[in-house]
Amino acid sequence: MASSYRLLTALITVVMISTGQILFKLAAERIRASDGQLTVPVLTVVALSLLLYGVATLAWIWILQYYPLSRIYPLMALSFVFVPLGSTVFFGERLTVSFFLGTALLLAGILLVLVPRP
């Protein structure tokens, strides 16, 4: 039970890191829209993303107490799935067939690393 709780925490950490990346893009869009001005809305988004990254970093350090880095770190590759998916939702970016093929390969690799072997 505790192991699944820790794994869930690791997944939530990856989602937090991915969300931070999306917030960085939002900040960049707001900077461009304000002609390069660091306005309060821009700085608010930057601060939120940095706070999220900070909390995620602390959570990741906690996770590393329980897993070998070589086994748990491949989960971070899920951000290569979550961030592009978020970019389609929030920024209207398009995904290609190669994204979905690469995602399938990435997920297979993560399973190979994480699934315990006898």
N, C-alpha and C positions, 0 to 999 in steps of 0.2 A: 504494500500500500504506500509506504513512504517513498519507495522508488518511483512509482507512477506520479506521485505528487511532485517529486523533484524534476522528473521529465517534463511534466506539465509546466512547471516554473521555467524550465529551459526554453520551451516553446513560446511561452508568453514573453520571455526576454527577447527572442528573435522577432516577435511581432512588435515589441516596443522599439527595437532598433530599426525595423522596417518603417514604422510610423515616423520615427525621427527623420529618416531619409525623405519621406514624403513631405514632412514639414519643412525641411531644408529647401526642397523644390518650391514649395508655396512661398517661402520667404524670398527666394530668388525671383519668383514671378511678381511679388509685391514690390521688390526693389526696382525691377524693370518698369513696372507700371507707375512708380513714383519718380521716374527719371533719376534713379540712383540715390534717392534720399533715404536715410535711415529713419523712417517715421516710427511712431509708436506702434502701429499695427505690425510693421516689419519686425521691430525689436521684440515685440510680444511673441511672435511666432518663433523667432530665433531662441528666445529664452525658454519657451516651452519645449522646443526640440532638444536643447541642451539639458534641461531638467530631465526629460525622458531618457536621454542617453546616460545621464548620471545614475538614475535609478536602475536602469537596465544593467549598467556596469556593476553596481553593487549586487544585484541579483545574480549576475553571471559569476562573480567571485564566490558567492555562496554556493552556487551549483558546482563549481570546480572543486569544492571540498569533497564531493561525493563521486565524481566521475573522473576517469583519466581524460586529460585534454584531447588525446588522440581519438578517443571514442565519442566525446560529446561535441567537439568543435564542428564536425560536419553538419550539425544542425544549423549552424549559422548560414550555411549555403541556402537554406530556405528563404533567406532574405532576397536571394536572386529570383525567387518566385513571387514573394509577397509584394516587393517594391514595384515590379512591372504591372502586376495586377492592380495595385493601388493607383498607378499612373494612368491606367485606362479609366478607372472610376473617377478620379479627381481632376485629371488633366486632359482627358479625351485622347490619350495616346493609343496607338494601335499595336496589337501584338501580331506576330507572324507565326506561320506554321512551325518555323524553326524554334521559336520560343517554346511551343508546346512539346515538341520533340525533345529539346534540351531539358525541359522540366521533367519529362518522364525519365530520362536517363539520370538526372540529378536525384530524383526521388528513389530510384532503384539503388543508386550508390549509397545514399543515406541509410536505406534499409539494410544493405549489406554490412555497413559498418556498425549500426546500432543493434541489430537483432543478435541476441546472445547465441553463441554456438556451443554445442556440448564439448 
